[in-house]
Each structure stands twice: as C-alpha cells, then as structure tokens.
C-alpha cells in the first residue's frame, strides 16, 4: 500500500510541476496521519484524468505530425 501511495503522490506532484513544503506536509497528513480515503480517491481521480487527457493530447499531436509529414512527402513527389 505504501508503494501505491508513494506512486500516487509522485504523480500528483508531477501533475502540478512541483509543490511547496507546506503542500507536501498536507499531502503527508492526508496519506498517513489522517488517512482520508475520500481525499485520496479524489486525488487519484484527478491524477488519472490528467494523465488520460495528456495521453490523448499527445496522440492527437503525433497523428497531426504524421499527417503533416505524409503531406510534405506527397507534395515533394
């Protein structure tokens, strides 16, 4: 369970591009001292939604890049 918690905390911090010391203390309270399952579930949902949207956006950019590359190759022929 601790590895799963640490993974989620890492992904949460990465999602925000870093957090302050006070925010880290609050995160530790949520996961350990208070063990607020509702807040943890909300954090997990937020992180998973962010990762999903990021993955979809990356796939769209890659598809657009490939189409642009194909168009350039066709225009050179």
mmJSON file of the N, C-alpha and C atoms, coordinates in Angstrom:
{"data_MODEL":{"atom_site":{
"group_PDB":["ATOM","ATOM","ATOM","ATOM","ATOM","ATOM","ATOM","ATOM","ATOM","ATOM","ATOM","ATOM","ATOM","ATOM","ATOM","ATOM","ATOM","ATOM","ATOM","ATOM","ATOM","ATOM","ATOM","ATOM","ATOM","ATOM","ATOM","ATOM","ATOM","ATOM","ATOM","ATOM","ATOM","ATOM","ATOM","ATOM","ATOM","ATOM","ATOM","ATOM","ATOM","ATOM","ATOM","ATOM","ATOM","ATOM","ATOM","ATOM","ATOM","ATOM","ATOM","ATOM","ATOM","ATOM","ATOM","ATOM","ATOM","ATOM","ATOM","ATOM","ATOM","ATOM","ATOM","ATOM","ATOM","ATOM","ATOM","ATOM","ATOM","ATOM","ATOM","ATOM","ATOM","ATOM","ATOM","ATOM","ATOM","ATOM","ATOM","ATOM","ATOM","ATOM","ATOM","ATOM","ATOM","ATOM","ATOM","ATOM","ATOM","ATOM","ATOM","ATOM","ATOM","ATOM","ATOM","ATOM","ATOM","ATOM","ATOM","ATOM","ATOM","ATOM","ATOM","ATOM","ATOM","ATOM","ATOM","ATOM","ATOM","ATOM","ATOM","ATOM","ATOM","ATOM","ATOM","ATOM","ATOM","ATOM","ATOM","ATOM","ATOM","ATOM","ATOM","ATOM","ATOM","ATOM","ATOM","ATOM","ATOM","ATOM","ATOM","ATOM","ATOM","ATOM","ATOM","ATOM","ATOM","ATOM","ATOM","ATOM","ATOM","ATOM","ATOM","ATOM","ATOM","ATOM","ATOM","ATOM","ATOM","ATOM","ATOM","ATOM","ATOM","ATOM","ATOM","ATOM","ATOM","ATOM","ATOM","ATOM","ATOM","ATOM","ATOM","ATOM","ATOM","ATOM","ATOM","ATOM","ATOM","ATOM","ATOM","ATOM","ATOM","ATOM","ATOM","ATOM","ATOM","ATOM","ATOM","ATOM","ATOM","ATOM","ATOM","ATOM","ATOM","ATOM","ATOM","ATOM","ATOM","ATOM","ATOM","ATOM","ATOM","ATOM","ATOM","ATOM","ATOM","ATOM","ATOM","ATOM","ATOM","ATOM","ATOM","ATOM","ATOM","ATOM","ATOM","ATOM","ATOM","ATOM","ATOM","ATOM","ATOM","ATOM","ATOM","ATOM","ATOM","ATOM","ATOM","ATOM","ATOM","ATOM","ATOM","ATOM","ATOM","ATOM","ATOM","ATOM","ATOM","ATOM","ATOM"],
"id":[1,2,3,4,5,6,7,8,9,10,11,12,13,14,15,16,17,18,19,20,21,22,23,24,25,26,27,28,29,30,31,32,33,34,35,36,37,38,39,40,41,42,43,44,45,46,47,48,49,50,51,52,53,54,55,56,57,58,59,60,61,62,63,64,65,66,67,68,69,70,71,72,73,74,75,76,77,78,79,80,81,82,83,84,85,86,87,88,89,90,91,92,93,94,95,96,97,98,99,100,101,102,103,104,105,106,107,108,109,110,111,112,113,114,115,116,117,118,119,120,121,122,123,124,125,126,127,128,129,130,131,132,133,134,135,136,137,138,139,140,141,142,143,144,145,146,147,148,149,150,151,152,153,154,155,156,157,158,159,160,161,162,163,164,165,166,167,168,169,170,171,172,173,174,175,176,177,178,179,180,181,182,183,184,185,186,187,188,189,190,191,192,193,194,195,196,197,198,199,200,201,202,203,204,205,206,207,208,209,210,211,212,213,214,215,216,217,218,219,220,221,222,223,224,225,226,227,228,229,230,231],
"type_symbol":["N","C","C","N","C","C","N","C","C","N","C","C","N","C","C","N","C","C","N","C","C","N","C","C","N","C","C","N","C","C","N","C","C","N","C","C","N","C","C","N","C","C","N","C","C","N","C","C","N","C","C","N","C","C","N","C","C","N","C","C","N","C","C","N","C","C","N","C","C","N","C","C","N","C","C","N","C","C","N","C","C","N","C","C","N","C","C","N","C","C","N","C","C","N","C","C","N","C","C","N","C","C","N","C","C","N","C","C","N","C","C","N","C","C","N","C","C","N","C","C","N","C","C","N","C","C","N","C","C","N","C","C","N","C","C","N","C","C","N","C","C","N","C","C","N","C","C","N","C","C","N","C","C","N","C","C","N","C","C","N","C","C","N","C","C","N","C","C","N","C","C","N","C","C","N","C","C","N","C","C","N","C","C","N","C","C","N","C","C","N","C","C","N","C","C","N","C","C","N","C","C","N","C","C","N","C","C","N","C","C","N","C","C","N","C","C","N","C","C","N","C","C","N","C","C","N","C","C","N","C","C"],
"label_atom_id":["N","CA","C","N","CA","C","N","CA","C","N","CA","C","N","CA","C","N","CA","C","N","CA","C","N","CA","C","N","CA","C","N","CA","C","N","CA","C","N","CA","C","N","CA","C","N","CA","C","N","CA","C","N","CA","C","N","CA","C","N","CA","C","N","CA","C","N","CA","C","N","CA","C","N","CA","C","N","CA","C","N","CA","C","N","CA","C","N","CA","C","N","CA","C","N","CA","C","N","CA","C","N","CA","C","N","CA","C","N","CA","C","N","CA","C","N","CA","C","N","CA","C","N","CA","C","N","CA","C","N","CA","C","N","CA","C","N","CA","C","N","CA","C","N","CA","C","N","CA","C","N","CA","C","N","CA","C","N","CA","C","N","CA","C","N","CA","C","N","CA","C","N","CA","C","N","CA","C","N","CA","C","N","CA","C","N","CA","C","N","CA","C","N","CA","C","N","CA","C","N","CA","C","N","CA","C","N","CA","C","N","CA","C","N","CA","C","N","CA","C","N","CA","C","N","CA","C","N","CA","C","N","CA","C","N","CA","C","N","CA","C","N","CA","C","N","CA","C","N","CA","C","N","CA","C","N","CA","C","N","CA","C","N","CA","C","N","CA","C"],
"label_alt_id":[null,null,null,null,null,null,null,null,null,null,null,null,null,null,null,null,null,null,null,null,null,null,null,null,null,null,null,null,null,null,null,null,null,null,null,null,null,null,null,null,null,null,null,null,null,null,null,null,null,null,null,null,null,null,null,null,null,null,null,null,null,null,null,null,null,null,null,null,null,null,null,null,null,null,null,null,null,null,null,null,null,null,null,null,null,null,null,null,null,null,null,null,null,null,null,null,null,null,null,null,null,null,null,null,null,null,null,null,null,null,null,null,null,null,null,null,null,null,null,null,null,null,null,null,null,null,null,null,null,null,null,null,null,null,null,null,null,null,null,null,null,null,null,null,null,null,null,null,null,null,null,null,null,null,null,null,null,null,null,null,null,null,null,null,null,null,null,null,null,null,null,null,null,null,null,null,null,null,null,null,null,null,null,null,null,null,null,null,null,null,null,null,null,null,null,null,null,null,null,null,null,null,null,null,null,null,null,null,null,null,null,null,null,null,null,null,null,null,null,null,null,null,null,null,null,null,null,null,null,null,null],
"label_comp_id":["UNK","UNK","UNK","UNK","UNK","UNK","UNK","UNK","UNK","UNK","UNK","UNK","UNK","UNK","UNK","UNK","UNK","UNK","UNK","UNK","UNK","UNK","UNK","UNK","UNK","UNK","UNK","UNK","UNK","UNK","UNK","UNK","UNK","UNK","UNK","UNK","UNK","UNK","UNK","UNK","UNK","UNK","UNK","UNK","UNK","UNK","UNK","UNK","UNK","UNK","UNK","UNK","UNK","UNK","UNK","UNK","UNK","UNK","UNK","UNK","UNK","UNK","UNK","UNK","UNK","UNK","UNK","UNK","UNK","UNK","UNK","UNK","UNK","UNK","UNK","UNK","UNK","UNK","UNK","UNK","UNK","UNK","UNK","UNK","UNK","UNK","UNK","UNK","UNK","UNK","UNK","UNK","UNK","UNK","UNK","UNK","UNK","UNK","UNK","UNK","UNK","UNK","UNK","UNK","UNK","UNK","UNK","UNK","UNK","UNK","UNK","UNK","UNK","UNK","UNK","UNK","UNK","UNK","UNK","UNK","UNK","UNK","UNK","UNK","UNK","UNK","UNK","UNK","UNK","UNK","UNK","UNK","UNK","UNK","UNK","UNK","UNK","UNK","UNK","UNK","UNK","UNK","UNK","UNK","UNK","UNK","UNK","UNK","UNK","UNK","UNK","UNK","UNK","UNK","UNK","UNK","UNK","UNK","UNK","UNK","UNK","UNK","UNK","UNK","UNK","UNK","UNK","UNK","UNK","UNK","UNK","UNK","UNK","UNK","UNK","UNK","UNK","UNK","UNK","UNK","UNK","UNK","UNK","UNK","UNK","UNK","UNK","UNK","UNK","UNK","UNK","UNK","UNK","UNK","UNK","UNK","UNK","UNK","UNK","UNK","UNK","UNK","UNK","UNK","UNK","UNK","UNK","UNK","UNK","UNK","UNK","UNK","UNK","UNK","UNK","UNK","UNK","UNK","UNK","UNK","UNK","UNK","UNK","UNK","UNK","UNK","UNK","UNK","UNK","UNK","UNK"],
"label_asym_id":["A","A","A","A","A","A","A","A","A","A","A","A","A","A","A","A","A","A","A","A","A","A","A","A","A","A","A","A","A","A","A","A","A","A","A","A","A","A","A","A","A","A","A","A","A","A","A","A","A","A","A","A","A","A","A","A","A","A","A","A","A","A","A","A","A","A","A","A","A","A","A","A","A","A","A","A","A","A","A","A","A","A","A","A","A","A","A","A","A","A","A","A","A","A","A","A","A","A","A","A","A","A","A","A","A","A","A","A","A","A","A","A","A","A","A","A","A","A","A","A","A","A","A","A","A","A","A","A","A","A","A","A","A","A","A","A","A","A","A","A","A","A","A","A","A","A","A","A","A","A","A","A","A","A","A","A","A","A","A","A","A","A","A","A","A","A","A","A","A","A","A","A","A","A","A","A","A","A","A","A","A","A","A","A","A","A","A","A","A","A","A","A","A","A","A","A","A","A","A","A","A","A","A","A","A","A","A","A","A","A","A","A","A","A","A","A","A","A","A","A","A","A","A","A","A","A","A","A","A","A","A"],
"label_entity_id":["1","1","1","1","1","1","1","1","1","1","1","1","1","1","1","1","1","1","1","1","1","1","1","1","1","1","1","1","1","1","1","1","1","1","1","1","1","1","1","1","1","1","1","1","1","1","1","1","1","1","1","1","1","1","1","1","1","1","1","1","1","1","1","1","1","1","1","1","1","1","1","1","1","1","1","1","1","1","1","1","1","1","1","1","1","1","1","1","1","1","1","1","1","1","1","1","1","1","1","1","1","1","1","1","1","1","1","1","1","1","1","1","1","1","1","1","1","1","1","1","1","1","1","1","1","1","1","1","1","1","1","1","1","1","1","1","1","1","1","1","1","1","1","1","1","1","1","1","1","1","1","1","1","1","1","1","1","1","1","1","1","1","1","1","1","1","1","1","1","1","1","1","1","1","1","1","1","1","1","1","1","1","1","1","1","1","1","1","1","1","1","1","1","1","1","1","1","1","1","1","1","1","1","1","1","1","1","1","1","1","1","1","1","1","1","1","1","1","1","1","1","1","1","1","1","1","1","1","1","1","1"],
"label_seq_id":[1,1,1,2,2,2,3,3,3,4,4,4,5,5,5,6,6,6,7,7,7,8,8,8,9,9,9,10,10,10,11,11,11,12,12,12,13,13,13,14,14,14,15,15,15,16,16,16,17,17,17,18,18,18,19,19,19,20,20,20,21,21,21,22,22,22,23,23,23,24,24,24,25,25,25,26,26,26,27,27,27,28,28,28,29,29,29,30,30,30,31,31,31,32,32,32,33,33,33,34,34,34,35,35,35,36,36,36,37,37,37,38,38,38,39,39,39,40,40,40,41,41,41,42,42,42,43,43,43,44,44,44,45,45,45,46,46,46,47,47,47,48,48,48,49,49,49,50,50,50,51,51,51,52,52,52,53,53,53,54,54,54,55,55,55,56,56,56,57,57,57,58,58,58,59,59,59,60,60,60,61,61,61,62,62,62,63,63,63,64,64,64,65,65,65,66,66,66,67,67,67,68,68,68,69,69,69,70,70,70,71,71,71,72,72,72,73,73,73,74,74,74,75,75,75,76,76,76,77,77,77],
"pdbx_PDB_ins_code":[null,null,null,null,null,null,null,null,null,null,null,null,null,null,null,null,null,null,null,null,null,null,null,null,null,null,null,null,null,null,null,null,null,null,null,null,null,null,null,null,null,null,null,null,null,null,null,null,null,null,null,null,null,null,null,null,null,null,null,null,null,null,null,null,null,null,null,null,null,null,null,null,null,null,null,null,null,null,null,null,null,null,null,null,null,null,null,null,null,null,null,null,null,null,null,null,null,null,null,null,null,null,null,null,null,null,null,null,null,null,null,null,null,null,null,null,null,null,null,null,null,null,null,null,null,null,null,null,null,null,null,null,null,null,null,null,null,null,null,null,null,null,null,null,null,null,null,null,null,null,null,null,null,null,null,null,null,null,null,null,null,null,null,null,null,null,null,null,null,null,null,null,null,null,null,null,null,null,null,null,null,null,null,null,null,null,null,null,null,null,null,null,null,null,null,null,null,null,null,null,null,null,null,null,null,null,null,null,null,null,null,null,null,null,null,null,null,null,null,null,null,null,null,null,null,null,null,null,null,null,null],
"Cartn_x":[0.827,0.0,0.874,1.995,2.862,3.44,3.794,4.324,3.261,2.038,0.938,0.712,0.754,0.603,1.732,2.954,4.106,4.013,3.556,3.379,2.349,1.245,0.191,0.678,1.401,1.926,2.895,3.765,4.72,3.974,2.968,2.205,1.455,0.949,0.25,1.213,2.389,3.387,3.834,4.038,4.447,3.364,2.1,0.98,1.015,1.357,1.406,2.765,3.714,5.037,5.8,5.469,6.121,5.137,5.468,4.627,5.532,4.96,5.723,5.864,6.683,6.87,5.59,4.828,3.551,2.574,2.544,1.657,2.084,3.382,3.889,3.491,3.582,3.139,1.66,0.851,-0.584,-0.821,-0.076,-0.186,0.166,1.209,1.61,0.529,-0.108,-1.184,-2.341,-2.69,-3.807,-3.518,-2.275,-1.951,-1.596,-1.05,-0.565,-1.275,-1.151,-1.693,-3.216,-3.803,-5.259,-5.887,-5.18,-5.635,-7.077,-7.261,-8.584,-8.843,-9.578,-9.802,-10.553,-11.448,-12.189,-11.248,-10.38,-9.42,-8.453,-8.011,-7.097,-7.786,-9.034,-9.785,-9.916,-10.177,-10.279,-8.947,-7.862,-6.526,-6.274,-6.588,-6.384,-7.204,-8.456,-9.303,-8.748,-8.288,-7.718,-6.457,-5.59,-4.342,-4.637,-5.523,-5.842,-6.501,-7.358,-7.986,-6.937,-6.025,-4.955,-4.086,-3.716,-2.869,-3.594,-4.889,-5.667,-5.707,-6.032,-6.097,-4.741,-3.671,-2.319,-1.996,-2.365,-2.11,-2.899,-4.17,-4.999,-4.419,-4.009,-3.419,-2.145,-1.31,-0.069,-0.358,-1.362,-1.738,-2.232,-2.998,-3.5,-2.354,-1.407,-0.249,0.572,0.748,1.52,0.81,-0.51,-1.27,-1.162,-1.258,-1.132,0.263,1.275,2.651,2.836,2.302,2.421,1.672,0.5,-0.243,0.503,1.095,1.879,3.084,3.738,4.898,4.484,3.363,2.874,2.505,1.883,1.531,2.775,3.811,5.059,5.713,5.67,6.261,5.499,4.17,3.367,3.574,3.778,3.963,5.34,6.289,7.629,7.692,6.704,6.734,6.209],
"Cartn_y":[-1.191,0.0,1.258,1.211,2.375,2.691,1.648,1.891,2.538,2.078,2.658,4.116,4.379,5.762,6.646,6.14,6.925,7.207,6.214,6.404,7.494,7.434,8.436,9.827,9.916,11.223,11.767,10.913,11.325,11.848,11.106,11.502,12.804,12.996,14.233,15.421,15.249,16.327,16.634,15.597,15.774,16.513,16.189,16.83,18.344,18.777,20.197,20.828,20.028,20.569,20.935,20.286,20.542,21.152,21.045,21.634,22.213,23.06,23.693,22.735,23.097,22.304,22.151,23.241,23.18,22.236,22.28,21.391,19.933,19.709,18.352,17.859,18.723,18.356,17.985,18.763,18.478,17.133,16.859,15.581,14.418,14.588,13.543,13.304,14.366,14.223,13.432,13.753,13.068,11.576,11.232,9.831,9.038,9.679,8.895,9.209,10.405,10.725,10.732,11.287,11.362,10.232,9.706,8.646,8.882,10.034,10.424,9.756,8.676,7.886,8.656,9.547,10.345,11.29,11.951,12.871,12.087,10.941,10.114,9.671,9.28,8.876,10.063,11.25,12.445,12.766,12.628,12.856,11.855,10.574,9.538,9.855,10.237,10.571,11.757,12.766,13.958,13.61,12.818,12.425,11.562,10.585,9.705,10.468,11.422,12.251,13.097,13.697,14.498,13.639,12.45,11.566,11.111,10.834,10.443,11.58,12.792,13.938,14.227,14.055,14.264,13.235,11.983,10.909,11.148,11.537,11.809,12.976,14.021,15.186,14.797,13.982,13.54,12.698,11.831,11.016,11.887,12.919,13.826,14.595,15.068,15.769,14.842,13.602,12.647,12.343,12.189,11.93,13.118,14.326,15.529,15.624,15.277,15.315,14.325,13.123,12.113,12.522,13.117,13.598,14.718,15.614,16.707,16.151,15.178,14.548,13.863,13.169,12.496,13.503,14.605,15.651,16.246,16.469,17.012,16.039,14.752,13.747,13.674,13.784,13.742,14.987,16.133,17.367,17.416,16.663,16.632,15.707,14.853,13.876,14.445],
"Cartn_z":[0.0,0.0,0.0,0.694,0.748,-0.631,-1.402,-2.742,-3.629,-3.511,-4.281,-3.876,-2.579,-2.091,-2.605,-2.532,-2.991,-4.486,-5.25,-6.687,-6.958,-6.252,-6.446,-6.043,-4.938,-4.514,-5.554,-6.088,-7.119,-8.35,-8.803,-9.983,-9.734,-8.513,-8.153,-8.203,-7.618,-7.62,-9.041,-9.84,-11.237,-12.023,-11.745,-12.428,-12.212,-11.013,-10.692,-10.975,-11.424,-11.717,-10.462,-9.344,-8.065,-7.085,-5.818,-4.776,-3.702,-2.868,-1.794,-0.612,0.327,1.538,2.339,2.431,3.152,2.467,1.139,0.388,0.555,0.625,0.849,2.237,3.228,4.578,4.58,3.888,3.803,3.131,2.078,1.378,2.305,3.088,4.034,5.086,5.545,6.531,5.929,4.692,4.024,3.899,3.549,3.29,4.545,5.553,6.695,7.997,8.456,9.782,9.786,8.738,8.697,7.906,6.94,6.028,5.581,4.921,4.446,3.09,3.091,1.88,0.805,1.205,0.231,-0.51,0.214,-0.41,-1.301,-0.831,-1.63,-2.926,-2.843,-4.038,-4.998,-4.468,-5.315,-5.985,-5.24,-5.816,-6.93,-6.679,-7.693,-8.954,-8.785,-9.935,-10.713,-10.0,-10.642,-11.427,-10.824,-11.485,-12.71,-12.569,-13.693,-14.827,-14.508,-15.537,-16.262,-15.498,-16.088,-17.005,-16.546,-17.359,-18.62,-18.51,-19.682,-20.706,-20.235,-21.152,-21.781,-21.029,-21.555,-22.629,-22.383,-23.345,-24.639,-24.517,-25.696,-26.492,-25.79,-26.458,-27.202,-26.588,-27.226,-28.468,-28.381,-29.538,-30.685,-30.385,-31.427,-32.077,-31.266,-31.822,-32.714,-32.284,-33.081,-34.392,-34.341,-35.564,-36.511,-35.985,-36.813,-37.415,-36.625,-37.131,-38.271,-38.109,-39.155,-40.418,-40.268,-41.43,-42.141,-41.368,-41.952,-42.699,-42.112,-42.745,-44.038,-44.017,-45.21,-46.288,-45.888,-46.866,-47.507,-46.707,-47.246,-48.211,-47.87,-48.757,-50.076,-50.026,-51.242,-52.099,-51.449,-52.226,-52.882,-52.39,-52.974,-54.178,-54.361,-55.467,-56.732],
"occupancy":[1.0,1.0,1.0,1.0,1.0,1.0,1.0,1.0,1.0,1.0,1.0,1.0,1.0,1.0,1.0,1.0,1.0,1.0,1.0,1.0,1.0,1.0,1.0,1.0,1.0,1.0,1.0,1.0,1.0,1.0,1.0,1.0,1.0,1.0,1.0,1.0,1.0,1.0,1.0,1.0,1.0,1.0,1.0,1.0,1.0,1.0,1.0,1.0,1.0,1.0,1.0,1.0,1.0,1.0,1.0,1.0,1.0,1.0,1.0,1.0,1.0,1.0,1.0,1.0,1.0,1.0,1.0,1.0,1.0,1.0,1.0,1.0,1.0,1.0,1.0,1.0,1.0,1.0,1.0,1.0,1.0,1.0,1.0,1.0,1.0,1.0,1.0,1.0,1.0,1.0,1.0,1.0,1.0,1.0,1.0,1.0,1.0,1.0,1.0,1.0,1.0,1.0,1.0,1.0,1.0,1.0,1.0,1.0,1.0,1.0,1.0,1.0,1.0,1.0,1.0,1.0,1.0,1.0,1.0,1.0,1.0,1.0,1.0,1.0,1.0,1.0,1.0,1.0,1.0,1.0,1.0,1.0,1.0,1.0,1.0,1.0,1.0,1.0,1.0,1.0,1.0,1.0,1.0,1.0,1.0,1.0,1.0,1.0,1.0,1.0,1.0,1.0,1.0,1.0,1.0,1.0,1.0,1.0,1.0,1.0,1.0,1.0,1.0,1.0,1.0,1.0,1.0,1.0,1.0,1.0,1.0,1.0,1.0,1.0,1.0,1.0,1.0,1.0,1.0,1.0,1.0,1.0,1.0,1.0,1.0,1.0,1.0,1.0,1.0,1.0,1.0,1.0,1.0,1.0,1.0,1.0,1.0,1.0,1.0,1.0,1.0,1.0,1.0,1.0,1.0,1.0,1.0,1.0,1.0,1.0,1.0,1.0,1.0,1.0,1.0,1.0,1.0,1.0,1.0,1.0,1.0,1.0,1.0,1.0,1.0,1.0,1.0,1.0,1.0,1.0,1.0],
"B_iso_or_equiv":[0.0,0.0,0.0,0.0,0.0,0.0,0.0,0.0,0.0,0.0,0.0,0.0,0.0,0.0,0.0,0.0,0.0,0.0,0.0,0.0,0.0,0.0,0.0,0.0,0.0,0.0,0.0,0.0,0.0,0.0,0.0,0.0,0.0,0.0,0.0,0.0,0.0,0.0,0.0,0.0,0.0,0.0,0.0,0.0,0.0,0.0,0.0,0.0,0.0,0.0,0.0,0.0,0.0,0.0,0.0,0.0,0.0,0.0,0.0,0.0,0.0,0.0,0.0,0.0,0.0,0.0,0.0,0.0,0.0,0.0,0.0,0.0,0.0,0.0,0.0,0.0,0.0,0.0,0.0,0.0,0.0,0.0,0.0,0.0,0.0,0.0,0.0,0.0,0.0,0.0,0.0,0.0,0.0,0.0,0.0,0.0,0.0,0.0,0.0,0.0,0.0,0.0,0.0,0.0,0.0,0.0,0.0,0.0,0.0,0.0,0.0,0.0,0.0,0.0,0.0,0.0,0.0,0.0,0.0,0.0,0.0,0.0,0.0,0.0,0.0,0.0,0.0,0.0,0.0,0.0,0.0,0.0,0.0,0.0,0.0,0.0,0.0,0.0,0.0,0.0,0.0,0.0,0.0,0.0,0.0,0.0,0.0,0.0,0.0,0.0,0.0,0.0,0.0,0.0,0.0,0.0,0.0,0.0,0.0,0.0,0.0,0.0,0.0,0.0,0.0,0.0,0.0,0.0,0.0,0.0,0.0,0.0,0.0,0.0,0.0,0.0,0.0,0.0,0.0,0.0,0.0,0.0,0.0,0.0,0.0,0.0,0.0,0.0,0.0,0.0,0.0,0.0,0.0,0.0,0.0,0.0,0.0,0.0,0.0,0.0,0.0,0.0,0.0,0.0,0.0,0.0,0.0,0.0,0.0,0.0,0.0,0.0,0.0,0.0,0.0,0.0,0.0,0.0,0.0,0.0,0.0,0.0,0.0,0.0,0.0,0.0,0.0,0.0,0.0,0.0,0.0],
"pdbx_formal_charge":[null,null,null,null,null,null,null,null,null,null,null,null,null,null,null,null,null,null,null,null,null,null,null,null,null,null,null,null,null,null,null,null,null,null,null,null,null,null,null,null,null,null,null,null,null,null,null,null,null,null,null,null,null,null,null,null,null,null,null,null,null,null,null,null,null,null,null,null,null,null,null,null,null,null,null,null,null,null,null,null,null,null,null,null,null,null,null,null,null,null,null,null,null,null,null,null,null,null,null,null,null,null,null,null,null,null,null,null,null,null,null,null,null,null,null,null,null,null,null,null,null,null,null,null,null,null,null,null,null,null,null,null,null,null,null,null,null,null,null,null,null,null,null,null,null,null,null,null,null,null,null,null,null,null,null,null,null,null,null,null,null,null,null,null,null,null,null,null,null,null,null,null,null,null,null,null,null,null,null,null,null,null,null,null,null,null,null,null,null,null,null,null,null,null,null,null,null,null,null,null,null,null,null,null,null,null,null,null,null,null,null,null,null,null,null,null,null,null,null,null,null,null,null,null,null,null,null,null,null,null,null],
"auth_seq_id":[1,1,1,2,2,2,3,3,3,4,4,4,5,5,5,6,6,6,7,7,7,8,8,8,9,9,9,10,10,10,11,11,11,12,12,12,13,13,13,14,14,14,15,15,15,16,16,16,17,17,17,18,18,18,19,19,19,20,20,20,21,21,21,22,22,22,23,23,23,24,24,24,25,25,25,26,26,26,27,27,27,28,28,28,29,29,29,30,30,30,31,31,31,32,32,32,33,33,33,34,34,34,35,35,35,36,36,36,37,37,37,38,38,38,39,39,39,40,40,40,41,41,41,42,42,42,43,43,43,44,44,44,45,45,45,46,46,46,47,47,47,48,48,48,49,49,49,50,50,50,51,51,51,52,52,52,53,53,53,54,54,54,55,55,55,56,56,56,57,57,57,58,58,58,59,59,59,60,60,60,61,61,61,62,62,62,63,63,63,64,64,64,65,65,65,66,66,66,67,67,67,68,68,68,69,69,69,70,70,70,71,71,71,72,72,72,73,73,73,74,74,74,75,75,75,76,76,76,77,77,77],
"auth_comp_id":["UNK","UNK","UNK","UNK","UNK","UNK","UNK","UNK","UNK","UNK","UNK","UNK","UNK","UNK","UNK","UNK","UNK","UNK","UNK","UNK","UNK","UNK","UNK","UNK","UNK","UNK","UNK","UNK","UNK","UNK","UNK","UNK","UNK","UNK","UNK","UNK","UNK","UNK","UNK","UNK","UNK","UNK","UNK","UNK","UNK","UNK","UNK","UNK","UNK","UNK","UNK","UNK","UNK","UNK","UNK","UNK","UNK","UNK","UNK","UNK","UNK","UNK","UNK","UNK","UNK","UNK","UNK","UNK","UNK","UNK","UNK","UNK","UNK","UNK","UNK","UNK","UNK","UNK","UNK","UNK","UNK","UNK","UNK","UNK","UNK","UNK","UNK","UNK","UNK","UNK","UNK","UNK","UNK","UNK","UNK","UNK","UNK","UNK","UNK","UNK","UNK","UNK","UNK","UNK","UNK","UNK","UNK","UNK","UNK","UNK","UNK","UNK","UNK","UNK","UNK","UNK","UNK","UNK","UNK","UNK","UNK","UNK","UNK","UNK","UNK","UNK","UNK","UNK","UNK","UNK","UNK","UNK","UNK","UNK","UNK","UNK","UNK","UNK","UNK","UNK","UNK","UNK","UNK","UNK","UNK","UNK","UNK","UNK","UNK","UNK","UNK","UNK","UNK","UNK","UNK","UNK","UNK","UNK","UNK","UNK","UNK","UNK","UNK","UNK","UNK","UNK","UNK","UNK","UNK","UNK","UNK","UNK","UNK","UNK","UNK","UNK","UNK","UNK","UNK","UNK","UNK","UNK","UNK","UNK","UNK","UNK","UNK","UNK","UNK","UNK","UNK","UNK","UNK","UNK","UNK","UNK","UNK","UNK","UNK","UNK","UNK","UNK","UNK","UNK","UNK","UNK","UNK","UNK","UNK","UNK","UNK","UNK","UNK","UNK","UNK","UNK","UNK","UNK","UNK","UNK","UNK","UNK","UNK","UNK","UNK","UNK","UNK","UNK","UNK","UNK","UNK"],
"auth_asym_id":["A","A","A","A","A","A","A","A","A","A","A","A","A","A","A","A","A","A","A","A","A","A","A","A","A","A","A","A","A","A","A","A","A","A","A","A","A","A","A","A","A","A","A","A","A","A","A","A","A","A","A","A","A","A","A","A","A","A","A","A","A","A","A","A","A","A","A","A","A","A","A","A","A","A","A","A","A","A","A","A","A","A","A","A","A","A","A","A","A","A","A","A","A","A","A","A","A","A","A","A","A","A","A","A","A","A","A","A","A","A","A","A","A","A","A","A","A","A","A","A","A","A","A","A","A","A","A","A","A","A","A","A","A","A","A","A","A","A","A","A","A","A","A","A","A","A","A","A","A","A","A","A","A","A","A","A","A","A","A","A","A","A","A","A","A","A","A","A","A","A","A","A","A","A","A","A","A","A","A","A","A","A","A","A","A","A","A","A","A","A","A","A","A","A","A","A","A","A","A","A","A","A","A","A","A","A","A","A","A","A","A","A","A","A","A","A","A","A","A","A","A","A","A","A","A","A","A","A","A","A","A"],
"auth_atom_id":["N","CA","C","N","CA","C","N","CA","C","N","CA","C","N","CA","C","N","CA","C","N","CA","C","N","CA","C","N","CA","C","N","CA","C","N","CA","C","N","CA","C","N","CA","C","N","CA","C","N","CA","C","N","CA","C","N","CA","C","N","CA","C","N","CA","C","N","CA","C","N","CA","C","N","CA","C","N","CA","C","N","CA","C","N","CA","C","N","CA","C","N","CA","C","N","CA","C","N","CA","C","N","CA","C","N","CA","C","N","CA","C","N","CA","C","N","CA","C","N","CA","C","N","CA","C","N","CA","C","N","CA","C","N","CA","C","N","CA","C","N","CA","C","N","CA","C","N","CA","C","N","CA","C","N","CA","C","N","CA","C","N","CA","C","N","CA","C","N","CA","C","N","CA","C","N","CA","C","N","CA","C","N","CA","C","N","CA","C","N","CA","C","N","CA","C","N","CA","C","N","CA","C","N","CA","C","N","CA","C","N","CA","C","N","CA","C","N","CA","C","N","CA","C","N","CA","C","N","CA","C","N","CA","C","N","CA","C","N","CA","C","N","CA","C","N","CA","C","N","CA","C","N","CA","C","N","CA","C","N","CA","C","N","CA","C","N","CA","C"],
"pdbx_PDB_model_num":[1,1,1,1,1,1,1,1,1,1,1,1,1,1,1,1,1,1,1,1,1,1,1,1,1,1,1,1,1,1,1,1,1,1,1,1,1,1,1,1,1,1,1,1,1,1,1,1,1,1,1,1,1,1,1,1,1,1,1,1,1,1,1,1,1,1,1,1,1,1,1,1,1,1,1,1,1,1,1,1,1,1,1,1,1,1,1,1,1,1,1,1,1,1,1,1,1,1,1,1,1,1,1,1,1,1,1,1,1,1,1,1,1,1,1,1,1,1,1,1,1,1,1,1,1,1,1,1,1,1,1,1,1,1,1,1,1,1,1,1,1,1,1,1,1,1,1,1,1,1,1,1,1,1,1,1,1,1,1,1,1,1,1,1,1,1,1,1,1,1,1,1,1,1,1,1,1,1,1,1,1,1,1,1,1,1,1,1,1,1,1,1,1,1,1,1,1,1,1,1,1,1,1,1,1,1,1,1,1,1,1,1,1,1,1,1,1,1,1,1,1,1,1,1,1,1,1,1,1,1,1]
}}}
